[in-house]
Amino acid sequence: MLTSMIAAATYAPWHDGGFSPWFLLFPLFWILVIGLLIFIGRRTWRSNRRWAATQGGEGVLRERYARGEIDEKEYRERLQVLRGDGK
């Protein structure tokens, strides 16, 4: 009786000479999840980079002024420099 309990506790389907690929599903699932996160992250990063490149210097300056990072005087000075209206 004791040997049958030990055998039942340590039983694995692939010990009978067969192979069960079910144990591969968990690592495969996590590999797919991590790959999907990397794909989405890179795609988002590329679109943000492309958007920033098309926005140009004046757009960045407008955003900084709107967020309050620079005051109106600094905004106008930098805008003149960007447009080539130097003194």
ABEGO torsion letter per residue (X at the ends): XAAAAAAAAABBAAAAGBBBAAAAAAAAAAAAAAAAAAAAAAAAAAAAAAAAAAAEAAAAAAAAAAAGABBAAAAAAAAAAAAGABX
